[in-house]
Amino acid sequence: MEELATLGGGCFWCTEAVFLEIEGVLRVVPGYSGGHVENPTYQQVVTGTTGHAEVVQVTFDPDVITYREILEIFFTMHDPTSLNRQGADVGTQYRSVVFYHSEAQRGTAMEFIAELSESNVFGLPIVTQVEPFTGFHEAEDYHRNYYERNRRQSYSRYVIEPKLRKVEKEFKERIR
């Protein structure tokens, strides 16, 4: 049995690179969710006018990794306290968001965020939105496996790699 998680944590290149390394993750597809334009393009989404967030759709095996563990990795690899931005990427398209596919996922996400907030683990309020999944539009092919194909580019070295190292350190038992 497979499950889906749709997560927006800033630029989808970073989120994709992290989840491609996780045991139990079967597929990771970058794309767009949460907007009001049918079949948006990257050029439209980056303007911030379509309402979409850059997301990844993670297909995982819940017998190997749970939805909560997916969320633990997600909240470790990005800044859930930064409203509509991740580092130099600014705009609603880079918002922190969990698009839930079931009431069970909604409940798990809300409970986990409440636990993080109560423990004040980030030192700032969590601004991650939890919204119902309403659709997903795959990103253009050149966005897939971005890190793998562009390891030498500065964005990969200075933005993606630190996130990968952090997750590899925190979740070493989950890395393939």
TIDRENPA-189784 format. One record per residue: residue in three letters; residue number from 1; x, y negated, z negated of N, C-alpha, C, O in turn. Coordinates in steps of 0.001 Angstrom, whole numbers. Atoms other than C-alpha are relative to their C-alpha. Layout:
N
[pt 'ALA' NUM [X Y Z] [X Y Z] [X Y Z] [X Y Z]]
...
***
This chain:
176
[pt 'MET' 1 [838 1187 0] [0 0 0] [883 -1252 0] [1903 -1296 -687]]
[pt 'GLU' 2 [-740 1261 -67] [1234 -3504 824] [-852 -1131 -548] [-2081 -1076 -521]]
[pt 'GLU' 3 [674 1225 437] [395 -6897 -664] [686 -1184 651] [1828 -1097 1100]]
[pt 'LEU' 4 [-545 1246 -534] [900 -10437 560] [117 -1035 -1101] [-726 -1110 -1994]]
[pt 'ALA' 5 [-154 1198 825] [2223 -13466 -1291] [338 -1125 966] [1209 -968 1821]]
[pt 'THR' 6 [-273 1151 -858] [2153 -16871 404] [456 -1132 -905] [-299 -1609 -1752]]
[pt 'LEU' 7 [-656 903 932] [4526 -19336 -1242] [687 -1151 724] [1361 -949 1734]]
[pt 'GLY' 8 [-684 1175 -519] [5722 -22858 -520] [907 -581 -1068] [446 -1011 -2125]]
[pt 'GLY' 9 [-968 510 969] [8887 -23959 -2270] [1010 -903 672] [2214 -781 447]]
[pt 'GLY' 10 [-898 864 -757] [10296 -26642 -4] [228 587 1372] [-665 1210 1947]]
[pt 'CYS' 11 [-334 -492 -1336] [12023 -25755 3217] [-115 1529 52] [447 2226 -793]]
[pt 'PHE' 12 [198 -1450 -74] [10991 -22268 4324] [1269 757 343] [1318 1971 144]]
[pt 'TRP' 13 [-1265 -697 -271] [14546 -21475 5442] [592 549 -1291] [1108 1666 -1317]]
[pt 'CYS' 14 [-551 -428 1292] [15613 -21287 1785] [-806 1154 -581] [-248 2167 -1005]]
[pt 'THR' 15 [870 -1013 605] [12625 -19285 586] [100 1313 757] [134 2384 152]]
[pt 'GLU' 16 [-142 -1204 -816] [12914 -16852 3483] [1310 715 -332] [1315 1929 -539]]
[pt 'ALA' 17 [-1311 -607 251] [16630 -16261 2848] [20 744 -1334] [579 1837 -1430]]
[pt 'VAL' 18 [31 -631 1317] [16013 -15473 -824] [-808 1289 42] [-323 2333 -393]]
[pt 'PHE' 19 [859 -1182 62] [13125 -13058 -328] [443 1116 931] [95 2275 705]]
[pt 'LEU' 20 [-532 -1061 -854] [14856 -11201 2496] [997 888 -742] [1272 2006 -308]]
[pt 'GLU' 21 [-975 -781 779] [17370 -10021 -139] [-618 859 -1086] [86 1632 -1738]]
[pt 'ILE' 22 [637 -619 1157] [14800 -8664 -2590] [-524 1397 307] [-1235 1613 1288]]
[pt 'GLU' 23 [475 -1377 -110] [14168 -4950 -3034] [-1520 25 -153] [-2072 -631 -1036]]
[pt 'GLY' 24 [1462 -98 52] [10527 -4080 -2388] [-699 -965 929] [-1897 -835 1177]]
[pt 'VAL' 25 [553 916 -988] [10017 -6937 49] [155 665 1362] [1250 1068 1752]]
[pt 'LEU' 26 [23 -702 -1279] [9044 -5465 3397] [179 -939 1184] [833 -589 2166]]
[pt 'ARG' 27 [-92 1006 -1069] [8729 -8615 5556] [-102 -1385 -613] [-753 -1584 -1639]]
[pt 'VAL' 28 [115 1406 374] [9169 -12361 5218] [-165 -793 1287] [683 -732 2178]]
[pt 'VAL' 29 [286 763 -1211] [7630 -14656 7808] [-176 -1470 -379] [-1044 -1794 -1190]]
[pt 'PRO' 30 [192 1428 258] [8074 -18454 7747] [-1196 -524 786] [-1496 -58 1885]]
[pt 'GLY' 31 [1155 579 -682] [5050 -20537 8624] [-578 -1165 -760] [97 -1818 -1557]]
[pt 'TYR' 32 [685 1172 530] [2501 -23123 7604] [-1361 423 -554] [-2079 1206 67]]
[pt 'SER' 33 [1304 -262 614] [-508 -22970 5254] [-511 -1273 -656] [246 -2193 -964]]
[pt 'GLY' 34 [621 1057 795] [-2946 -25319 3602] [-361 -1262 737] [-663 -2269 97]]
[pt 'GLY' 35 [278 1223 -743] [-3568 -27796 6373] [-1323 21 733] [-2121 948 595]]
[pt 'HIS' 36 [1269 176 -689] [-6373 -29001 8582] [129 -9 1523] [-857 -257 2217]]
[pt 'VAL' 37 [-223 -27 -1442] [-4838 -28722 12075] [152 1456 434] [925 2207 -160]]
[pt 'GLU' 38 [-121 -1361 -524] [-5303 -25508 14066] [1322 168 751] [1714 -695 1536]]
[pt 'ASN' 39 [-1244 -336 -690] [-2066 -23898 15261] [1015 -1142 12] [1439 -1583 1080]]
[pt 'PRO' 40 [-944 1118 53] [282 -26638 14043] [1393 408 477] [1783 1572 387]]
[pt 'THR' 41 [-1395 -209 -372] [3793 -26987 15389] [891 -579 -1093] [442 -1362 -1930]]
[pt 'TYR' 42 [-962 542 948] [6896 -27714 13372] [69 -1524 115] [119 -2230 -893]]
[pt 'GLN' 43 [-73 1448 -207] [7040 -31180 14923] [-1200 -718 -610] [-1065 -1855 -1061]]
[pt 'GLN' 44 [1176 594 635] [3501 -31860 13654] [102 85 -1528] [-157 -891 -2233]]
[pt 'VAL' 45 [-43 -224 1447] [4021 -30387 10189] [1009 -926 -678] [726 -1454 -1753]]
[pt 'VAL' 46 [-1024 828 656] [7219 -32347 9460] [-410 -1468 -114] [221 -2219 -857]]
[pt 'THR' 47 [484 1379 161] [5295 -35615 9896] [-767 -175 -1296] [-952 -1299 -1763]]
[pt 'GLY' 48 [776 65 1232] [3299 -34741 6776] [-1465 -335 216] [-2194 -532 -756]]
[pt 'THR' 49 [1381 417 -276] [6 -35561 8502] [-970 1157 204] [-2177 929 284]]
[pt 'THR' 50 [894 -1133 -262] [-1369 -32036 9054] [-558 623 -1272] [-1504 1409 -1215]]
[pt 'GLY' 51 [420 -593 1267] [-1766 -31166 5360] [634 1344 -296] [420 1905 -1370]]
[pt 'HIS' 52 [-627 -1302 205] [271 -27995 5793] [1237 -109 -890] [1880 -1155 -980]]
[pt 'ALA' 53 [-1265 -164 709] [3075 -26831 3548] [824 1010 772] [280 1949 1352]]
[pt 'GLU' 54 [-892 -1042 -506] [6096 -24969 4835] [-44 1124 -1024] [202 902 -2210]]
[pt 'VAL' 55 [141 -1145 896] [5599 -21498 3374] [699 1217 587] [1120 1223 1744]]
[pt 'VAL' 56 [-345 -1322 -497] [6751 -17948 3642] [-1121 936 -410] [-1695 820 -1492]]
[pt 'GLN' 57 [936 -1060 328] [4405 -15033 3788] [845 1239 -261] [1515 1761 631]]
[pt 'VAL' 58 [-808 -1119 470] [6007 -12224 1821] [-888 1239 -79] [-1868 1263 -823]]
[pt 'THR' 59 [680 -1288 97] [4784 -8683 2408] [870 868 -898] [2062 1042 -647]]
[pt 'PHE' 60 [-783 -769 965] [5823 -6500 -514] [-734 1264 -420] [-1948 1394 -258]]
[pt 'ASP' 61 [527 -1262 506] [5335 -3055 -1980] [-189 -146 -1515] [794 -198 -2254]]
[pt 'PRO' 62 [234 222 1432] [3656 -3487 -5397] [435 1178 -879] [477 1050 -2103]]
[pt 'ASP' 63 [-541 -1119 770] [4954 -48 -6434] [1486 -196 -292] [2054 481 -1149]]
[pt 'VAL' 64 [-1430 264 172] [8499 -1451 -6170] [218 -1327 -732] [1087 -1427 -1597]]
[pt 'ILE' 65 [-111 1327 610] [8042 -5115 -7165] [-1410 -564 -175] [-2236 -495 736]]
[pt 'THR' 66 [1340 525 277] [5032 -6758 -8788] [-142 -1441 489] [845 -2124 759]]
[pt 'TYR' 67 [279 1387 -377] [3380 -10019 -7818] [621 -952 -1025] [1183 -1982 -654]]
[pt 'ARG' 68 [-602 844 1029] [4505 -11480 -11133] [1513 -112 191] [2078 -1192 18]]
[pt 'GLU' 69 [-1442 54 -256] [8118 -10542 -10333] [312 -860 1229] [1323 -1562 1257]]
[pt 'ILE' 70 [-148 890 -1157] [7717 -12235 -6942] [-53 -1447 -482] [764 -2271 -73]]
[pt 'LEU' 71 [123 1368 531] [6578 -15358 -8825] [1213 -387 -842] [1674 -1526 -767]]
[pt 'GLU' 72 [-1191 296 808] [9501 -15119 -11265] [1166 -423 892] [1875 -1380 582]]
[pt 'ILE' 73 [-1069 343 -934] [11929 -15177 -8341] [-289 -1348 646] [602 -2191 752]]
[pt 'PHE' 74 [413 1251 -638] [9996 -17981 -6630] [255 -1205 -913] [793 -2217 -464]]
[pt 'PHE' 75 [-169 1124 919] [10041 -20208 -9723] [1457 -204 -408] [1812 -1273 -906]]
[pt 'THR' 76 [-1425 144 266] [13763 -19554 -10194] [718 -671 1167] [1660 -1438 963]]
[pt 'MET' 77 [-758 450 -1186] [14792 -20386 -6614] [-325 -1423 447] [383 -1962 1298]]
[pt 'HIS' 78 [316 1377 -391] [13109 -23811 -6317] [-359 -810 -1238] [-467 -259 -2333]]
[pt 'ASP' 79 [335 895 1114] [12231 -26820 -8499] [-1506 -236 -34] [-2019 -1026 758]]
[pt 'PRO' 80 [1448 161 68] [8557 -26544 -9506] [-447 -1275 -725] [-1642 -1490 -932]]
[pt 'THR' 81 [333 1253 700] [8739 -29911 -11313] [117 -1211 913] [-135 -2338 487]]
[pt 'SER' 82 [-235 1087 -950] [9463 -31987 -8228] [-1207 -125 936] [-1469 779 1730]]
[pt 'LEU' 83 [1220 188 -778] [6318 -33388 -6601] [327 -350 1447] [990 -1348 1729]]
[pt 'ASN' 84 [-110 241 -1446] [6281 -33143 -2809] [1438 -217 479] [1705 -1050 1345]]
[pt 'ARG' 85 [-1394 70 -455] [10019 -32665 -2457] [794 1144 -597] [484 1671 -1665]]
[pt 'GLN' 86 [-1031 -916 475] [12884 -30245 -2790] [1301 -591 504] [1586 -556 1701]]
[pt 'GLY' 87 [-1257 639 -398] [16223 -32014 -2798] [-259 -1141 957] [-1056 -2034 670]]
[pt 'ALA' 88 [140 1077 -981] [16501 -34204 283] [-1238 159 884] [-1571 -748 1646]]
[pt 'ASP' 89 [1212 -225 -789] [13364 -32673 1862] [-1180 -621 -744] [-1556 -160 -1821]]
[pt 'VAL' 90 [1048 764 672] [10553 -35111 1030] [-1267 -12 840] [-1213 -181 2058]]
[pt 'GLY' 91 [1301 53 -653] [6847 -34996 1868] [-890 1130 -493] [-403 2106 -1063]]
[pt 'THR' 92 [943 -1017 465] [3712 -32979 1126] [257 1358 652] [-122 2392 103]]
[pt 'GLN' 93 [-308 -1277 -663] [4912 -30344 3597] [1040 800 -768] [1235 1984 -493]]
[pt 'TYR' 94 [-1010 -678 821] [7636 -29499 1045] [-485 219 -1428] [319 468 -2327]]
[pt 'ARG' 95 [545 -148 1353] [5300 -29223 -1946] [188 1425 -531] [336 2387 222]]
[pt 'SER' 96 [-49 -1288 680] [5523 -26426 -4468] [-1428 511 -110] [-2279 -122 -736]]
[pt 'VAL' 97 [1381 -494 -48] [2456 -24262 -3913] [-29 1520 79] [799 2146 741]]
[pt 'VAL' 98 [303 -1424 -70] [1153 -20749 -4454] [-1384 109 628] [-2360 -395 70]]
[pt 'PHE' 99 [1291 -272 -633] [-1614 -19722 -2049] [-387 1424 -379] [234 2382 81]]
[pt 'TYR' 100 [363 -1337 483] [-3381 -16822 -3743] [-960 697 963] [-1801 72 1610]]
[pt 'HIS' 101 [793 -841 -895] [-4968 -13941 -1818] [-1113 744 -722] [-1935 1400 -82]]
[pt 'SER' 102 [1035 -680 788] [-7153 -12612 -4648] [-136 -711 -1342] [714 -1511 -1733]]
[pt 'GLU' 103 [183 560 1348] [-8545 -13573 -8020] [1081 519 -947] [1510 -193 -1855]]
[pt 'ALA' 104 [-1076 -547 835] [-5955 -11276 -9588] [1277 -822 189] [1951 -1142 -789]]
[pt 'GLN' 105 [-1181 836 -239] [-3157 -13280 -7911] [-177 -1382 -616] [758 -1916 -1212]]
[pt 'ARG' 106 [242 1320 598] [-4757 -16564 -8989] [224 62 -1508] [893 -794 -2086]]
[pt 'GLY' 107 [-141 -139 1443] [-4962 -15337 -12564] [1449 186 -426] [1897 -416 -1402]]
[pt 'THR' 108 [-1414 -226 307] [-1373 -14097 -12567] [797 -1289 141] [1623 -1610 -713]]
[pt 'ALA' 109 [-729 1256 -226] [-92 -17378 -11125] [-315 -1017 -1092] [592 -1656 -1624]]
[pt 'MET' 110 [380 973 1025] [-2064 -19522 -13578] [581 382 -1368] [1069 -477 -2103]]
[pt 'GLU' 111 [-547 -490 1272] [-992 -17389 -16542] [1515 -222 -64] [2038 -672 -1083]]
[pt 'PHE' 112 [-1452 150 -28] [2667 -17445 -15492] [402 -1471 -118] [1327 -1807 -858]]
[pt 'ILE' 113 [-293 1440 85] [2674 -21222 -14974] [-272 -513 -1409] [487 -1334 -1923]]
[pt 'ALA' 114 [303 399 1377] [1026 -21662 -18389] [1116 432 -953] [1503 -322 -1845]]
[pt 'GLU' 115 [-1103 -485 836] [3757 -19529 -19984] [1249 -861 178] [1902 -1232 -797]]
[pt 'LEU' 116 [-1161 846 -267] [6492 -21549 -18282] [-179 -1388 -600] [754 -1959 -1164]]
[pt 'SER' 117 [278 1339 537] [4833 -24806 -19292] [94 -9 -1515] [678 -921 -2100]]
[pt 'GLU' 118 [-15 -89 1459] [4368 -23711 -22902] [1422 113 -543] [1744 -465 -1581]]
[pt 'SER' 119 [-1386 -157 455] [8022 -22695 -23197] [877 -1177 421] [2027 -1279 -6]]
[pt 'ASN' 120 [-710 1194 -466] [9066 -25958 -21472] [1370 357 592] [2359 -347 393]]
[pt 'VAL' 121 [-1247 -533 -545] [11702 -23965 -19613] [687 -979 955] [1913 -966 1075]]
[pt 'PHE' 122 [-584 937 -961] [12199 -26727 -17020] [217 -1392 -581] [871 -2226 46]]
[pt 'GLY' 123 [-180 1312 631] [12060 -29692 -19413] [-872 -1100 577] [-850 -2232 94]]
[pt 'LEU' 124 [917 938 -649] [9506 -31403 -17158] [-1284 746 337] [-1280 1975 406]]
[pt 'PRO' 125 [1252 -681 -365] [5876 -30693 -16246] [116 707 1353] [742 201 2285]]
[pt 'ILE' 126 [61 -755 -1251] [5322 -28069 -13557] [-1107 -588 866] [-2234 -772 407]]
[pt 'VAL' 127 [968 615 -917] [3576 -29567 -10518] [-446 966 1104] [-1145 564 2034]]
[pt 'THR' 128 [369 -998 -998] [3154 -26358 -8516] [-1514 105 100] [-2205 267 -906]]
[pt 'GLN' 129 [1425 -154 -245] [-286 -26192 -6957] [-325 1473 173] [490 2236 692]]
[pt 'VAL' 130 [506 -1355 -198] [-2297 -22966 -7016] [-1303 -154 772] [-2292 -671 252]]
[pt 'GLU' 131 [1125 225 -907] [-4710 -22889 -4087] [-404 1306 671] [426 2197 853]]
[pt 'PRO' 132 [417 -1205 -720] [-6803 -20264 -2328] [626 48 1389] [763 -975 2061]]
[pt 'PHE' 133 [-536 -199 -1342] [-5270 -18830 813] [-1135 -160 1000] [-2182 476 873]]
[pt 'THR' 134 [1029 218 -1027] [-7218 -20061 3832] [507 276 1400] [-277 267 2350]]
[pt 'GLY' 135 [-536 -298 -1315] [-4900 -19246 6697] [1497 -185 46] [2094 -850 -801]]
[pt 'PHE' 136 [-1451 44 -167] [-1366 -18872 7913] [304 -101 1489] [-272 616 2307]]
[pt 'HIS' 137 [-456 173 -1377] [292 -20033 11108] [1499 268 22] [2271 -435 -631]]
[pt 'GLU' 138 [-1424 -330 -76] [3621 -18426 11953] [783 -1160 597] [331 -1826 1529]]
[pt 'ALA' 139 [-895 1023 -541] [6479 -20833 12534] [597 507 1306] [554 1698 1615]]
[pt 'GLU' 140 [-641 -321 -1269] [8261 -20921 15845] [1159 971 -235] [1763 983 -1308]]
[pt 'ASP' 141 [-1010 -1055 121] [10728 -18090 16496] [1359 -504 -490] [2053 213 -1211]]
[pt 'TYR' 142 [-1326 471 385] [13803 -20279 15997] [140 -249 -1506] [1247 -479 -1994]]
[pt 'HIS' 143 [-66 140 1461] [12887 -20623 12290] [237 1337 -693] [651 1360 -1852]]
[pt 'ARG' 144 [-150 -1329 616] [13026 -16863 11652] [1472 334 -195] [2314 88 668]]
[pt 'ASN' 145 [-1374 -394 329] [16151 -15559 9949] [978 -1157 188] [2104 -971 651]]
[pt 'TYR' 146 [-815 1198 -218] [17498 -19094 9992] [1375 130 -665] [2405 -102 -31]]
[pt 'TYR' 147 [-1274 -79 717] [20149 -18514 7340] [939 1011 645] [2126 738 828]]
[pt 'GLU' 148 [-826 -1049 -597] [21387 -15306 8917] [633 -465 1310] [1777 -121 1607]]
[pt 'ARG' 149 [-492 459 -1302] [21778 -16999 12298] [829 -1286 -88] [1500 -1658 875]]
[pt 'ASN' 150 [-657 1314 125] [23219 -20281 10927] [803 -125 -1284] [801 -1185 -1911]]
[pt 'ARG' 151 [-738 1 1273] [25437 -19358 7973] [1060 -1091 -103] [1361 -1553 -1203]]
[pt 'ARG' 152 [-1089 978 46] [28145 -21838 8935] [-477 -1440 -2] [318 -2349 -241]]
[pt 'GLN' 153 [504 1382 -1] [25905 -24885 9191] [-16 -546 -1422] [-162 208 -2384]]
[pt 'SER' 154 [-84 605 1329] [26121 -27333 6319] [-1265 215 -822] [-1171 400 -2035]]
[pt 'TYR' 155 [1235 -228 762] [22444 -26908 5350] [42 1395 -637] [-343 1566 -1794]]
[pt 'SER' 156 [-95 -1356 527] [23036 -23192 4926] [989 65 -1152] [701 673 -2183]]
[pt 'ARG' 157 [-1055 -71 1016] [26225 -23668 2918] [-335 -785 -1258] [-44 -328 -2363]]
[pt 'TYR' 158 [186 874 1150] [25096 -26501 658] [-1398 22 -603] [-1583 -446 -1727]]
[pt 'VAL' 159 [1360 -45 528] [21361 -25909 235] [-464 1441 -208] [-938 1788 -1290]]
[pt 'ILE' 160 [517 -1368 103] [20510 -22272 940] [892 868 -886] [390 1557 -1774]]
[pt 'GLU' 161 [-894 -894 748] [23605 -20533 -469] [-63 -180 -1516] [-45 824 -2227]]
[pt 'PRO' 162 [126 107 1461] [23344 -22039 -3979] [-1269 670 -541] [-1253 1242 -1631]]
[pt 'LYS' 163 [1235 -662 429] [19752 -20779 -4193] [167 1515 33] [-283 2219 -871]]
[pt 'LEU' 164 [-272 -1432 -82] [20835 -17344 -3036] [865 464 -1167] [560 1481 -1790]]
[pt 'ARG' 165 [-897 -383 1093] [23665 -17220 -5601] [-751 3 -1333] [-549 896 -2156]]
[pt 'LYS' 166 [758 79 1246] [21298 -18282 -8395] [-914 1221 -159] [-953 1845 -1220]]
[pt 'VAL' 167 [896 -1153 60] [18760 -15580 -7552] [792 1296 -131] [390 2190 -876]]
[pt 'GLU' 168 [-830 -1202 109] [21488 -12967 -7087] [509 179 -1424] [611 1307 -1908]]
[pt 'LYS' 169 [-479 -68 1381] [22794 -13809 -10562] [-1136 360 -963] [-978 1234 -1816]]
[pt 'GLU' 170 [1124 -200 918] [19389 -13927 -12302] [-736 1322 215] [-1292 1889 -725]]
[pt 'PHE' 171 [785 -1187 -335] [17868 -10935 -10521] [848 1065 683] [402 1699 1640]]
[pt 'LYS' 172 [-934 -901 -672] [20870 -8771 -9657] [-575 1413 159] [-224 2114 1108]]
[pt 'GLU' 173 [598 -1338 -111] [18825 -5597 -10297] [-1062 60 1097] [-1526 1146 1445]]
[pt 'ARG' 174 [1022 79 -1052] [16355 -6751 -7607] [572 -202 1394] [-165 -171 2379]]
[pt 'ILE' 175 [-634 258 -1313] [18863 -7416 -4810] [213 1337 706] [609 2323 84]]
[pt 'ARG' 176 [-188 -1229 -805] [19002 -4829 -2019] [1462 435 -13] [1812 1441 604]]
***
